[in-house]
Amino acid sequence: MVAFTRRITKEIKCAECSAALSGALAYHSNSYSHGKEEEEEEEESLASHLRRCGKSMELNQGRLLHHHIISCSFETDLFLSNLVLQMYGKCRTLPDAYRVFSQMHLRDVFTWTFIISANGHTGHENDALLLFHRMHHEAISPNKFTFVEILGVSAMGVSAIEGKRAHSCIYGTLDIVTLNALVHFYGKSGDVKAAEQVFDAMEERDEYYAHLI
């Protein structure tokens, strides 16, 4: 397992890593022993590489990892399935994201947040809001990450009402990411007073938004 992790970590950083990654995955599939400890290490390794592929928008490598997950019967793992969904969303391949989403028998708040994000970042803002409503109907409570995505979608001019509703539903101490999303939303919506109120309430302030206010 250690040899596999070192090998794939080195090769996935290579600019021409498609063939190398494929070879590493094939090597791992042939040598892998399915003990509990090994499975946990495998999950951590796959999770790390899925995140990297999403961040760098390495779609081909992400698909190889997805195929490997299926071949090792990890596709029922909610944690990894969510990361595959997130990866496709970050790579702007909405059909692939929807395919993963539709095949998931179990969905949690992160599943819904990632598919909402995938729609919002590919120009399907209305669909993102519809998914947000579906999420409510299925009794899944949104978290702060969901609200940040909805505020971002609302800031694109789709629905100021939805953004204000999202704000009213946010509870607890707000972190800098959520507060910045609120300032951005109200600023884009033309509600300067509300943007200033949120900004003034910040203990930690982002200089970018200070210039906007």
N, C-alpha and C positions, 0 to 999 in steps of 0.2 A: 504493500500500500504506500509506504514512504517513497519507494522508487517511482511509483506511478505519479504521486503528487508532485515530486520534484521534476519529473519528466514533462508532465503536462503544463506545469507552471512556467517552465522555461520556454516551451514550444508555443504556448498560446500567446506569448508576448511577441513572437516573431511576426514580421509583416506578411510573410508568406506561409502562414501556419495551417492552412486547411488540410493539406496532406499529412502534415506532422501530427495535428490533433487527431485526425482519423486513425492514424497508426497507433497513437498512444491509447486511444479508446479501445481499439481492437486488442492491443496488448493487455490492457486491464481486464477486458471481458474474458479473455482466455485464462488469466492467472488469478482471478479474483475468488477469494474464499468467503462465503456468505455467513460469517459469524456476526454476532450482534455488534461487537466493537468495530469490526471492519465496515459494517453497514453504516454506522454512525460517522466514521471517518470518510466514507465514500460520499455520504450526504453532504457533509461540510465541504468537501472538495468540489463537488458538483455545484453547490450553492455559490461558492466563491467564483467559479468560472462563469456561471450564468450571469452573475452580477457584472462581471468584467465585460462580458459580451454585450450586455445591454448598455452599459456605460459608454463603450467604444463603438456601439452600433455594428458589431461584427456578426452580421446575420448568418453567414454560412457556418461559422464556428458554433453559433448558438443552436442552429438546426442539428448539427452533429451531436451536440450535447443532448438535445431533446431526443433524438433517435436512440442515443445510448441509454437514456433514462427509460424509454419504452422497452428496449431490448432486455434491460435488467429488471423489468417489472416494477420500476419505481413510479410509474405514472399515477398510481393510486395514492402516492404520498402527497398530501395537501400542501405541505411546505414547498416541495420541489415544483409541484404543478403551478403554484402561485408565482414562483420565480421564473418559470418558463413563460407564463402569461405576461409577466412584467417585462421580460426580455424582448418578447415580440412587440409589445407596446412601445418600448424605447427604440426599437429598430424601425418603428413606423410601419409595421406589417399587420394592419388591422384584421385582414381575413384569417391569418394564422392565430392571432390573439383570440378571435371569436371561436375558432375551431377548438382551441384548448379550453376556453370557457364553457362551451356547449357540452364538452365531453366530461366535465368535472361533475361527479355525482355529489360531492360535498364542497360547499363554498362557504367562506367566512368573510369577514369585513375586508380583508386584504384582497381577496379575489375580486370583490365588487369594486374596490378602490382602483385596482390595476386596470380593469376593463373600462372603467369610467375615464381614467387617465389616458388610456390608449385612444379612446374616442376624442377626448378633448384636444390631444396633441396631433391629431390627424385631420382636424377641421370638421369633426362631426359633433359639434357642441350640443345640438339639440338631442342627439342620441345619448350623449353623456348625461344630460338631465333626465331623460326618460329612464335610463338605467338607475339613476339615483332614486327615482320614484319606485321602480321595481324592487330595489333594495329594501325600501321601507315596507312595501307590501309583503315581502318575504321575512319580515321581522328581524332584519339584520341592522343593528344599530351602527351608524357611522362613527368613525373615530376622527381625530384631528387631521389625519392625512386625507381622509375623504373630504372633509370640509375645505381643506386647502385646494384640492382639485376642483371642487364645485365653485369656490370663489374665483379660481383662475378662469374657469369656463364662463362664469357670469361676467367677469371683467371684459370678456370679448364682445360684450354688447348683446348677448343672447337673452338674458333675463336678469335685470337688476333686482326684481322681486325675489328670485331664487337665492341670490347672493345675500340679501337681507335676512331671508328665512334661515339660511345657513348660519349667519352670524348669531341670530337669536337662539339657535340650538347648541351653540358652542358653550360648553360649561368647563368649570375648573380654571386653573391658572393657565393663561395663554403664553406659549413660548414665542420666541422671536420670529420663527417661520410663519406661524399662524397670524401673528400681528402684522407682519409684512404683507401677507396675502390680503388681509383686511384693508390695509392702507392702499395697496395696489388696486383692489376692487373698487373702493369708494372713489379713489382718484380717477380711475377710468370711467366710472359711472357719472362723474361730474358733481359728486356730493363732497365738496371740499371741506365743509364743516365736519362731517362724520369722519373723514380721513384725518383731519387735524385732531379730533377728539381721541381717536385710536392712537395716533402718533404721540400725543401729549401724555397718554397713559403708559407709554413704554418706559421701562426702566433701562433697557438696552436698546439703542437706536441704530438703525442702518443708515449710513451716510447717504446712500443712493436715494432713499425715500425722503431724507431731510431736504435734499435739493428739490424734489418734486413738490413738497409742501411749501 
